[in-house]
Amino acid sequence: MKKGQDKERLIKIVKEKSLQKNVDRVLTSGRKSSYYIDAKMTTLDPEGSNLVAQLILEKIMPFQVQAIGGYTLGADPIVSAVAVLSFQEGQPIPAFIVRKESKKHGEMKMIEGPFKPGWRVAVVDDVVTTGGSTLKACRAVEQAGGKVEVAVTLVDRQEGGREILEKAGYTFISLLTRDDLLV
């Protein structure tokens, strides 16, 4: 598929598998919404996972990142798929996961997986509303000595997250927006 076709196919998959309209949901941000995006229904689907990985890999390549990671649980399937695809394409990018809280035993770290201080990284999330989870992941990376080159999400709900992340100094890219899904 061509780039534009990949995005259109991804929109279709997200609408079919992840988008729930006319619901009454409370989001991670605490906000109420009449629609919900269960992105894991797309990011854990074989075709959806492949498309998300392809599109994210395209977006992050110009940033020459050395790793990709994000806040558990939304980022987990995405970073794994991108790592696999990057290896298959001959430009391996390791994946890492940012914990919700540091381990209480062992190394007591916040970041799991291959991650080294000084690395330039992409931080990803499945859905951004206020940007809170993405911001926590970015801050954890910085506290561990990494440099966030770009923050990427599958869906931007267009509820202020982009603005918060950009105000904090991060380059932000979304594959899809609320407008792509609610038309």
C-alpha positions in Angstrom: 0.0 0.0 0.0 1.0 3.6 -0.6 1.4 6.0 2.4 -2.0 7.6 1.9 -3.6 4.2 1.5 -1.9 3.0 4.7 -3.4 5.9 6.7 -6.9 5.4 5.2 -6.7 1.7 5.9 -5.6 2.5 9.5 -8.6 4.9 9.9 -10.9 2.1 8.8 -9.4 -0.4 11.2 -9.6 2.0 14.2 -13.2 2.9 13.3 -14.2 -0.8 13.1 -12.2 -2.2 16.0 -11.5 0.6 18.5 -14.0 3.4 18.2 -17.0 3.3 20.4 -19.6 6.1 19.8 -22.5 7.2 21.9 -21.1 5.9 25.2 -20.6 7.5 28.6 -16.9 6.9 29.5 -14.5 8.4 32.0 -11.0 8.7 30.4 -7.6 8.3 32.1 -7.5 12.1 32.3 -10.7 12.0 34.4 -12.7 13.7 31.7 -16.0 12.3 30.5 -16.5 11.5 26.9 -19.3 10.4 24.6 -16.9 8.4 22.5 -14.1 6.0 23.5 -11.1 4.7 21.6 -10.0 1.3 22.8 -6.7 1.5 20.8 -5.4 -1.8 22.0 -8.1 -3.5 19.8 -6.1 -2.0 16.9 -2.6 -2.2 18.2 -3.0 -5.8 19.1 -4.7 -6.8 15.8 -2.2 -8.2 13.3 -3.0 -5.8 10.5 -3.5 -2.9 12.8 -0.3 -3.5 14.6 1.6 -3.7 11.3 0.1 -0.5 9.9 0.8 1.4 13.2 4.4 0.2 13.2 4.9 1.1 9.6 3.5 4.6 10.0 5.3 5.4 13.2 8.6 4.1 11.9 8.2 6.4 8.9 7.6 9.3 11.2 10.5 8.7 13.6 13.2 7.9 11.1 14.2 11.5 10.4 14.8 11.9 14.1 17.5 9.2 14.1 16.3 7.8 17.4 18.2 5.1 19.2 15.2 3.6 21.0 11.4 3.8 21.2 9.3 3.5 24.3 6.4 4.7 26.2 4.1 4.5 29.2 2.7 1.1 30.0 0.1 -0.2 28.8 -0.9 1.9 25.8 2.6 2.0 24.4 3.5 -1.7 25.0 2.2 -3.3 21.8 3.2 -0.3 19.7 6.9 -0.2 20.7 7.2 -4.0 20.3 5.8 -3.8 16.8 8.0 -0.9 15.8 11.1 -2.7 17.2 10.3 -5.9 15.2 9.6 -4.0 12.0 12.7 -1.8 12.4 14.8 -5.0 12.6 13.2 -6.5 9.5 14.0 -3.3 7.6 17.6 -3.5 8.7 17.6 -0.5 11.0 16.9 -2.0 14.4 15.5 0.3 17.1 15.2 -1.3 20.5 12.0 -0.9 22.6 11.6 0.0 26.2 8.6 0.4 28.6 8.1 3.1 31.2 6.5 1.7 34.4 3.7 3.4 36.2 5.9 3.2 39.3 9.4 2.0 40.0 10.0 -1.6 40.9 10.0 -2.2 44.7 12.8 -4.8 44.4 15.8 -5.6 42.3 17.1 -2.6 40.4 14.0 -0.5 41.3 14.0 1.1 37.9 11.2 3.0 36.1 12.3 1.9 32.6 12.3 -1.7 31.5 14.2 -3.0 28.5 17.2 -1.9 26.6 17.7 1.8 27.5 20.9 3.7 28.0 21.5 7.2 29.3 22.3 9.6 26.5 20.1 7.8 23.9 17.9 9.9 21.7 14.4 8.3 21.9 10.9 8.5 20.5 8.1 8.3 23.2 4.8 6.8 22.0 1.3 6.5 23.3 -1.8 5.0 21.9 -4.2 7.8 22.6 -3.5 11.4 23.8 -6.2 13.5 25.5 -4.4 15.8 27.9 -1.0 14.4 27.3 -0.5 13.4 30.9 0.7 9.8 30.4 3.0 10.9 27.5 4.4 13.7 29.6 5.1 11.2 32.5 7.0 8.9 30.0 9.0 11.8 28.6 10.0 13.0 32.1 10.9 9.4 33.1 13.2 9.1 30.1 14.8 12.5 30.9 15.3 11.5 34.6 17.0 8.3 33.3 19.4 10.4 31.2 17.7 10.0 27.8 16.7 12.8 25.3 13.2 12.8 23.9 13.5 13.7 20.2 9.8 13.2 19.4 6.5 12.1 21.0 4.1 10.1 18.8 0.6 8.9 19.3 -1.8 6.8 17.3 -4.8 9.1 18.0 -4.8 12.7 19.2 -8.2 13.4 20.7 -7.6 17.1 20.1 -8.4 18.0 23.7 -5.2 19.9 24.6 -2.6 17.2 24.8 -0.7 18.4 21.7 -0.5 21.9 23.1 0.7 20.7 26.6 3.4 18.5 25.1 4.6 21.2 22.7 4.6 23.8 25.5 6.8 21.4 27.5 9.2 21.5 24.5 8.4 18.2 22.8 7.9 17.7 19.0 4.5 15.9 18.8 3.2 13.9 15.9 -0.1 12.0 15.7 -1.0 9.4 13.1 -4.7 10.1 13.4 -6.9 12.7 15.1 -10.4 12.8 16.5 -11.4 14.5 13.2 -10.2 11.6 11.2 -12.4 9.2 13.2 -15.6 11.1 13.9 -16.5 12.1 10.3 
